[in-house]
Structure formats: structure tokens, C-alpha cells
Amino acid sequence: MPPGLCALLQAEGHEAVHTSRLTAQNRTPDEVINELSLREQRVVMTKDSDFYHSHLLHGKPWKLPLVRTGNIRARDLKALFQIHLPTIIGLLEQNSLVVLDRLNVLAIA
């Protein structure tokens, strides 16, 4: 996910940390991210389907908005989040898995 998305979330009053700020930066293994998510009850926002499978099979990460937009410019992704952020947040209050595509936001689990 682009670092600018963290800035958008922070501007909206949410605590957000990009993987580039972690000790191993963008090379941080998925399992480390998952454990951090569970320990600190953090949402992991990603396009990586490995997290989707891990969430369904093992309940890791804690909460997961999965972005399924295909290739998209960072500014277009940011604009999409600006539109759908209230819906994503609302769905994550009652669900642990939310999928965002170019047109919809759906609660899965």
C-alpha cells in the first residue's frame, strides 16, 4: 500500500503505520505483521491475498480490509479511500474482513 494512504488515515484521526516504518521495513514477514496486529489489535490494510487466506484459516491478522482494485495509481487509490473510509470503518466495527474494490465495499466475515 502506498505510504500516502497512511497520511490520509492520520489526517482523518486514525493511527496508521506503514510497513516501511517497521524494523525490517517492507521486508517484514507476514507472520510478524500478523502477530503485531493481534497483540496490538491493529488493522492490516493490504492488497496481498496471503493475508486474506491467513485471516480465513487462522484469524490473523486481527482485522483486514483487503483491497482488490488491481493495478491502480496511488492517487486514485487514495481518492477511493476518501470516498469509502466511513463505510470501511463502520463495517470493521462489526466484521473482521472487508473487501474494497473499485465500486464496492463488502463485509465478508
Contacts in CASP RR format, 6 or more apart in sequence:
PFRMAT RR
TARGET T0000
AUTHOR 0000-0000-0000
METHOD contacts of the structure
MODEL  1
MPPGLCALLQAEGHEAVHTSRLTAQNRTPDEVINELSLREQRVVMTKDSD
FYHSHLLHGKPWKLPLVRTGNIRARDLKALFQIHLPTIIGLLEQNSLVVL
DRLNVLAIA
1 18 0 8 1.000
1 45 0 8 1.000
1 46 0 8 1.000
1 47 0 8 1.000
1 67 0 8 1.000
1 77 0 8 1.000
2 74 0 8 1.000
2 77 0 8 1.000
2 78 0 8 1.000
3 18 0 8 1.000
3 20 0 8 1.000
4 18 0 8 1.000
4 74 0 8 1.000
4 78 0 8 1.000
5 16 0 8 1.000
5 18 0 8 1.000
5 45 0 8 1.000
5 74 0 8 1.000
5 77 0 8 1.000
5 78 0 8 1.000
5 81 0 8 1.000
6 16 0 8 1.000
6 17 0 8 1.000
6 18 0 8 1.000
8 78 0 8 1.000
8 81 0 8 1.000
8 82 0 8 1.000
8 85 0 8 1.000
9 15 0 8 1.000
9 16 0 8 1.000
9 81 0 8 1.000
9 85 0 8 1.000
10 16 0 8 1.000
12 85 0 8 1.000
17 42 0 8 1.000
19 25 0 8 1.000
19 26 0 8 1.000
19 28 0 8 1.000
19 33 0 8 1.000
20 26 0 8 1.000
22 28 0 8 1.000
22 32 0 8 1.000
22 33 0 8 1.000
24 32 0 8 1.000
30 48 0 8 1.000
30 50 0 8 1.000
30 51 0 8 1.000
30 54 0 8 1.000
33 44 0 8 1.000
33 51 0 8 1.000
33 61 0 8 1.000
34 44 0 8 1.000
34 51 0 8 1.000
34 54 0 8 1.000
34 58 0 8 1.000
34 60 0 8 1.000
34 61 0 8 1.000
35 60 0 8 1.000
36 42 0 8 1.000
37 43 0 8 1.000
37 44 0 8 1.000
37 60 0 8 1.000
37 61 0 8 1.000
37 62 0 8 1.000
37 63 0 8 1.000
38 60 0 8 1.000
38 61 0 8 1.000
38 62 0 8 1.000
41 62 0 8 1.000
41 63 0 8 1.000
42 61 0 8 1.000
42 62 0 8 1.000
42 63 0 8 1.000
43 61 0 8 1.000
43 62 0 8 1.000
43 63 0 8 1.000
43 64 0 8 1.000
43 65 0 8 1.000
43 92 0 8 1.000
44 51 0 8 1.000
44 61 0 8 1.000
44 62 0 8 1.000
44 63 0 8 1.000
44 64 0 8 1.000
45 64 0 8 1.000
45 65 0 8 1.000
45 67 0 8 1.000
46 64 0 8 1.000
46 66 0 8 1.000
46 67 0 8 1.000
47 66 0 8 1.000
47 67 0 8 1.000
47 68 0 8 1.000
47 69 0 8 1.000
47 70 0 8 1.000
49 66 0 8 1.000
51 61 0 8 1.000
51 64 0 8 1.000
51 66 0 8 1.000
52 64 0 8 1.000
52 66 0 8 1.000
52 97 0 8 1.000
54 60 0 8 1.000
54 61 0 8 1.000
55 61 0 8 1.000
55 64 0 8 1.000
55 96 0 8 1.000
55 97 0 8 1.000
55 109 0 8 1.000
56 97 0 8 1.000
56 109 0 8 1.000
59 96 0 8 1.000
62 96 0 8 1.000
63 92 0 8 1.000
63 95 0 8 1.000
63 96 0 8 1.000
63 97 0 8 1.000
64 96 0 8 1.000
64 97 0 8 1.000
64 98 0 8 1.000
65 88 0 8 1.000
65 92 0 8 1.000
65 98 0 8 1.000
65 99 0 8 1.000
65 100 0 8 1.000
66 97 0 8 1.000
66 98 0 8 1.000
66 99 0 8 1.000
66 100 0 8 1.000
67 77 0 8 1.000
67 100 0 8 1.000
68 99 0 8 1.000
68 100 0 8 1.000
68 101 0 8 1.000
69 77 0 8 1.000
69 80 0 8 1.000
69 100 0 8 1.000
69 101 0 8 1.000
69 102 0 8 1.000
72 80 0 8 1.000
72 102 0 8 1.000
80 100 0 8 1.000
80 102 0 8 1.000
81 88 0 8 1.000
81 100 0 8 1.000
84 100 0 8 1.000
84 105 0 8 1.000
87 105 0 8 1.000
88 98 0 8 1.000
88 100 0 8 1.000
88 105 0 8 1.000
91 98 0 8 1.000
91 105 0 8 1.000
91 107 0 8 1.000
92 98 0 8 1.000
94 107 0 8 1.000
95 107 0 8 1.000
95 108 0 8 1.000
95 109 0 8 1.000
96 109 0 8 1.000
97 107 0 8 1.000
97 108 0 8 1.000
97 109 0 8 1.000
98 105 0 8 1.000
98 106 0 8 1.000
98 107 0 8 1.000
98 108 0 8 1.000
99 105 0 8 1.000
99 106 0 8 1.000
99 108 0 8 1.000
END
